[in-house]
Amino acid sequence: MKRMSDKTFAWLNIAPAILLVFGIVLFPLIQTFLYSLQNMELISDNKGQFVGLQNYAELLSDPDFWGSFGRTIYFSLASIAMELVLGLLIALLLNENIKGKTFLRTIIILPWAVPTIVNAAMWKWIYHPEYGALNAFLKQLHLISSYQSWLSSPWLAMQMVILADVWKMTPFVVIFILASLQMANKGVYEAASIDGAGLVRRFFVLTLPYLKPTLLVLLVMRTMESFKVFDLIYALTQGGPANGTMVLTYQAYLKAFANLQYSQGATISYLIAMMIVLLTVMYVRILKTEEEM
């Protein structure tokens, strides 16, 4: 009986994984790209016709697309900025020898452990204009005189969506930064204290430069995630009111599954992917520059 070569044995071992990746990842990517180059509107007489880059040209000249793009950028910038600042402050606090820090480290992870759709449903109840906990809480503090409808105006609804995202994702940032702080050289801080460096100076001279690579990695990861935000929008506002929370992913969903414009939905999805790739390349270059310095 002929013995199987090592190369053949290796290919047989990885073949199931290759088929799985092709079926789940590559095939949908290729199919979606082809849809973006075709007329795939189900109500059209020319369904399936190759149209080249016409879908991209139409979307890039559509004011609604640029409106959704602006809201996506605003959502990403606001949520990431708050998550990084809050995450950094909480991680610095939990890194100190404070009473009950073990308990605090345990419960801080809870919001992140909650599934996004459950988190969105929970915040929808918190924002409820009649029974919501937010209204009751603010009225107890005499910060509002009457119950508010937090999701009824475009600007306010976007802020409420950002708040729900910050509540869920800040613990993720805390975990990363706290892990980095735990590996920091304590001797350097003790030497700086002996030399008379205060808390603020130690933060800006020692802690912040040390945390830069971690913060850049978090920036990359959170940018990718925030550009793809969908669950929160779907459960909380469904893009409303008056398109106030209409971001690119939800617009792609509506185009593809509500209006049956598969080609338009696929085109938006590919444009989102291109933006994420460009931002990631930019962040990675910054990260490499920081490491080489």
N, C-alpha and C positions, 0 to 999 in steps of 0.2 A: 504494500500500500504506500502510495507516494505521500511523503510528509509535507504538510502545509508550511509555506515559508513564513518568516516573521512578519514580512510586509503585508502579506495577504491576511494573516491573523489580525494584525493591527487594523486593517481596513474593515474587516468584518466586525470588529468591536465598536468602531466609531460610526459604522454605517447607520444604525438606528438613530443616533444623535444627529447625524447630518440630515437624514430624512425628516426628523422632527423639526429641526431649525428651518429647513427649506419650506416645509408645509405650514409652519406657524408664523415664521418671520419673513422669509424671502418672497414666497409666493404672494402673500397679501401686499407686500411692498411693491412688487413688480406690477401686480394687477391694478393697484391703486394708481400707479404712475401712468399706466396705459389708459385708465379711465380719464385721467386729467388731460390726455391728448385727444380724447374722443368726445363726440356728442352723446352723452349717456342720459339725457333727459327722457324719462319713460313716456312722456306725453308727446314727444317730438316725432315727426314722420321720418326724420333722418337719423334715427337712433343707431348708434354704433359707427357713425361716419367719422373718419379721421379729420381733426380740425387743427392739428399742430398746437401752436402756443396760443390759440385764440382764447381759450378759457383763462389763461394767465393774464392776457392783455385786458380782457373784460373785467376781471376782478381787480386788477391794479388801477383801473380807471373808475372803479365803483366807490362812491363816497361812503357807503355803508361798510365796505371792507376796511377802509382807513379809519372809520369811527371805531370799529371793533378792535382794530390794531392799536389805536390810542388807548382804549380802555384796558386791553391786555397789558400794554406797557405800564400803565398807571397801577394796575393791580399788582404786577410783578414788583415794581420799584417800591411801592408803599409796603406791601406785605414782607418783602425780603428785608428792607431797611429796619422795620420794627422787630422782625424775628431775630436779626443779628444783634441789634442793640439790647433787646430784652434778654436774649439767650446769653450774651456775654456778661451782662450784669448778674443774672441768676447764677451762672457758672462760677463767677468770681466769688459770689456769696457762699455757694455750696463748697467752694474750695477752702474756705476758712474754717477754723475750729469753732463752729457755733453749736449751740445746744440743739439737739434733735436733727442734725444734718443727715443722719442715716435715714430717718423717717422721711425727711423732705426729699432726699434723692430718690426714694422709692415712689412717692406719690407724684413726683414731677413728670414721670414717664407716662402717667395714665392718659392724659389727653391725646398723646401720640399713638397710644395703643388702641384707641377707639377708631373703628373704621370710618372713613371719610363720609360715607352716606349717612351713618348713624350720627356722626358729629353734626352734619347739616340738618338732620331732622330735629336734633336736640336744640340747636340754635334757632330753628324756626319757631319752636315753642317758646324759647326765651324771648324772642322778638314779638311774640303775639301781642297785638294792640290792646286786647282786653284782659287776657290771663297771663301774659308774659312776666317772667321773673325780673327782667330788666326794668320794666316800668315800675313794678312794685319796689324794687331796690332803690331806684333813683328818687322815687317819691318819698320813701322813708327818710332819705338823706336831704329832702327838700330841694333837690336839684331840678326837679320839674314840677309844675303845678297840676298838670293833667296827663293822662296816659297818651303816649305817642304811637303813631303807626310807623315803625322804623323802616319798613320796606316799601313805603308808598311813594317816595320821591326818588328820582334817578340817582342823584348825588348821594343821598343818605343811604340808599340801598347798597351802593357800591362800598361805602365805608363799613356797613354791617357785614358784608361778605368778607371784606379784608379782616375785620375783627375775628370772625369765626376761623379764618385760615391761620391767623397769628396764634390764636388759642391752641389750635391743634399742632402746629409745626414748630413752635418755639421750643418745646421739650427736645425735639430732634436736634436743634442747634445746641442746646444746653449739654446734651450727652457728648457730642463731638468736642466741644470746647473744654468741658470738664475733664474728658479723657486726656486731652493735650496738656492741660494744666497739671494733672496728676503726674505727668512724666517730666515736668520741668525740673531743672536743677535747683533744689532748695538752697544750696550753698551760695549760689550767686545772689539770691535775694537777701540772705543773711549778711553777706559781705556788703551789699548796697545799703542795708539798714545801718550797719555799723559805721559806714562812711557818711551817714546822715541823710541819705536819700529818703524823701517822704513817700507817702502812699501814691500820690498823683504822679510824681516823677518816676517811681518804680514801674507804674502802669505804662506810661508812655515810652520809657527808655528800654524796659526789659520785657514786660508782658505783651504789649501790642506787637512789636517786631517778631517775637517768638510765635505769636498766634497767626501771623499773616498767611502762611501756607494753609493752615486749617480753615481760616476765614475764606480764602479763595476757593478751596474745595467746596465748602458749604455754598458759596456764591454760585458755583457751577451747578451743583445739584439742585439748589432751590430755584435757580432760573429755569432749568429744564422742567421742573415740576410745576412751577407757577404758570409757565406758558401753556401747560396742558390742562389747566384747571377746568374741570367739567362738573364733577359730582356736586360741589358746593352750589354752583350756579343752577344746576338742574333742580336740586332739592329746595333751594331757598327762593329763587326769583324767576327761574326759567328765562333769563335774559332781560326781564323787565325791571321796573316799569319804564315804558317808553324807551326801550333798548338801553336803559341806564347801566345794566350789567351784562350787556351782550358782548362777550369776548369771542375770540376767533374760534376756539374749539366748539363753543355752543352754536356759533353761526354755521360751522361746517356740519354739525349734527342736524340742524334745521334744514339746511340745503339738501343733505343726502336723504334724511329719513322722514321729513315732513313735506318738503316740496318735491321729493323724488328727483332732484337734480344731482345725480351721482357724480357727474363730471365736475360740477362746481364744488361739491363737498370734498372730492379727492384733491382738487387743485388747492383749496384752502389748507388741507392737511399737509400737502407737500410744501406749501409756502411756510407753514409753521415749522416743519422739520428743517427747512433751509435756514430759518432765523435761528433756531436752536443750535444748529451746527456752526453757524457763523459766530454766535456768542460764545460757544464752547471753545472754538479755536482761539478766539481772542483771549478768553480767560486762561487757557492753557499756556499761551505765549507769555502772558503776564506772570503766571506761576513759574515758568522756566526762567524768565528773566530774574525773578526774585531769588531763585535757587542759585543762579550763576553769580549773583552779586556777593 
